[in-house]
Amino acid sequence: MSTIKTILLFLTALLFSCSTEHEEATIKLDFKNESGLSRDQVAKTVTEFLKQCPAIAKYSEDFSALKFSDGNPVHRIDKLHGWTKKFEITFKVADRPIHSELVDAMAMGHVCYYDLGGGQRPGFQPAKSPCAKICNVPEHTFVEVPSMVDLDDPSTDGYKSRRASMIKRFQENVAQYKDDALRGDYQAQRNLAYTYANDSFSPDDQITACSWRAIILTSQPKAGKIDQGNLKIDCSSLNDEQKSIASGRAKSIFQGITSK
């Protein structure tokens, strides 16, 4: 991690009035850089982010502790974007904001988080509903920003190496759990389902994860509320066609288990 530095961004932001007319103003935002990126890289990324979420500049008086940092390890959704690493923008909303729009968004007092990444699908996603409303996007909506590709450029050796390492680890974990799972071992089945759901870059493996969750819930005497929750998590993101495929795949896999 680089030494923490404060980045002063003097931005020309578009401020939207009630009459929808545009007014240009210079906004100063102080971001602490707690990432491994350079000052210039962070300034460029934050500028691109604010183009998509101009309200952060518009309501800047109501925000404090603005920070750009390395994000948590990538999880299932990140990998479906083709990310091998991610970053995070955070800030604190005033408990009593002077802008009524933040009260309407129920954002007062919240610490807002936005995950950002490059990869095959560059962009960002808000982590909370009030914070999504600040950017005028629906909750859980991913906002594509092609210019953020430099955060995790797929053409670089570093990206290729990280992705190959993740794929290798996924394949090793599948190999570790699959035989026991096919022999009907409850914990191996859970571990295998988790691996398919969280460690793969392939949408098809998300379908297989759903299949295994269904097998666990319908065939394992030990299955309980946690398994019900896992089924909901791993299957709810699938569309109707994918759920149909998952159902058929579960039947096929289960036949292989019962025939052993």
N, C-alpha and C positions, 0 to 999 in steps of 0.2 A: 504494500500500500504506500502511496506517495505521501509526503509530508502534507498535512492539512493546510490548504491555502484558501483564502477568500477570493472569489472571483467576482469582480464588479462588472455587471453587464449593463451597459447603457443601450437601451433598445428603443427603437422607434416602433411603438405598438399602435395597433388600430383600436381605438376606443369607440364602442358602439353606444350611441345615445338612444333615447327612447324613440326618436324620429327616424332611426336607422341610418342617420348620416354618419360619416366617418370623420373622426377627428384624430390627427396625429399628435402624439406627445412623446417626450423622451422620459423613459422610466428607468430608475436605477434599482437593480435587484442584486442583493448580496448572496451569492451561493458559496457555501463551503465545499471544497472539492476533497472528498474522502475516498476517491476512487484511484485506480492505477493509471488513469488517463491524464494526459497533459492538460494544462490550462486552456490551450486553444481548442483541443478536442471537446472538452466539457462546454466551453462557450458556444461552439458550433452546435452541439447537441441540444443544449438548453434553448438556444435561439430557435432551432427547428421545432422543438416541443412547444414553445410559446406561440409559434405560428398556428399550431393546431388548437391551442388552449389560451387564447388571448386574454381571457378573463383573469388569469393569474397576474398579468401585468396591470390590468384595469383595476383590480382590487388589491394591489400590492401593499397598501397601508395596513391591511388586515392580516397579513401573513408574516410569520417570523420563523427563525431557525431553518431557513431554506438550505437544502443540502443535496449534493449529487454524490452518490456512493456506489461501490460495487454491490450488486444485489446478492440475494441468497442463491444457493445452487439451483440450477435449472430444474424444473419439474415437468410433468406431462404436457401441459399446454405450451410451455416454452419450447419443448422439443418438437411439437407439431408445427411451430413457427420456424423450425430449423435453427434455433438458438443453441449455442454451446456455452454461452455466458450471458449474464444480464446485468443491468444497472438499475439504479433506483433514484427517483427524485422525491424528496419529502419536504413538507413544510407544516407548520402549525397554524391553524386558523384561530383568530382571536376569539376569546370567550364571548365578547360582546362586540361583534363586528360593526363597523360604521356603515357598511354596504348592506342594504336590506336583502339583496339577492342571495347573499350567503346565509342569511336567516331563513329565507324561503327554501334554500337547498338543505336546510338542517345541518349545515356544515360547521356551525359555531363550536369551537373547542376541539374539533377533530384534528388529528395528525393525519395528513393525506399522504398516500403512497402511490407512486406510479412506476410500474415496471417497464423498462425500455430494453430493446435489443435490436440486433441487426439480423444476421443469418439470411435465410431464404425469404423471410417475411418481416422486414424491418418495421418497427413501430412501437407503440406503447399501449398499456392497459391500466386503467385505474383499479385500485384494490377495494375501494369503498363506494357505495352508492352516492353519498353526499359529495365525494370528491369527483365522481363521474359527472355529477350535475354541474359542478363548477366549470367543467370543460364542455358542457352541453352535449354529452354523449350518454346513451343508456348504460345502465349498470352491466358489468361483465362484457362490455364491448371492446373489441380490439381495434385500435386506430392505426391503419397502415401509413407509414411515413418512409417512403423509399430512400430519402436522403439520409436516414439513420443507419444505412447498411454498413457504414464504416465502424460501427460499434462491434461488429462481429462478421467481418467480410468473408464470405464463403470462398473467395478466390485466394485467400492467404494460406500459407503453410500452417500457421498457428490454428486457424479454424479447422482445416482438414485433419490435423493431428488430434485436436480435442474431440472432434466428431468420431474419428476412427477409434479412439480410446473408449468413448462412451458406447459405441456399437459393440466393441469387443467385450466390454464388461456386461452388457445386456445378454449377449450370446452365451457367455460363461455362466451367468445366473440362470438362464433358461436350462442349460445343460445340467446344472447342479440340482434343480428342483423337478425337472420334467418326469424322469423315470419314477420317482417316488409318488409324484402326483398321479401318474397313470396307474399306479398300484393302489390308489385310493387313500393315500396318506393325507389327512386333513390339513396339517400345517404346511406340507409341501404344496398342496393345491393353493392355499392362501398366498404363500410366497411367490408361486408362479404367476398367479393372477396379478399380484402387485407389480411384479417385474414387467409383465406385458403392458400394464396400465401406465407405469411411471418411467420406465427405463428405455423406451423405444422411440425412434423418430417416425415410425410408420403408423398411419391411421388404421391399417389393417390389424395391427397388434392391439389397438384399443378395442376392436371388435372381439378378438380372442380373449382379452381380459374380461369382457362382459360375459362371454360364454362360460369361462371358469367360475365367475361369481355365481352364475345361475346353477351350475353343477354343484357347487359347495352348498348353496342354500337349499337345494331340493334333495340332496343325497346324503348329507353329512349329519348324523345325530347330534354332533357337537355344535352345529351352526346356531348362531344366536343373533342378537340385535346388531352386533358389530358387523356381522356378515350381511345383514339386511341393509345396513348403511353403506357398506362397500358396494353392494349390488347397485344401489341407487346412484352412487357417485360414478361408478364405472360404466353404467349403461345409460344414464340420463342425457349424456352429451351426444349420444348417437341419434341419427335420424331414423325414420321408420324403415327404410331399406336396410340400413346397417343393423338395426335390431332384429330384423328378419333373418339376416345372414348369421347373426350371433346365435339366434335360437337354433337354426339348423346345424351350426357348427357345434353347439353344446350337445345336441343329440348324437352327433357323430362321435365326438370325443367320449361321451358317456358310454356309448356302446363298446368302445375300446377298453374302458375301465372295467365294465362288468364282464367282459369276455376273458379277462385275465385270470 
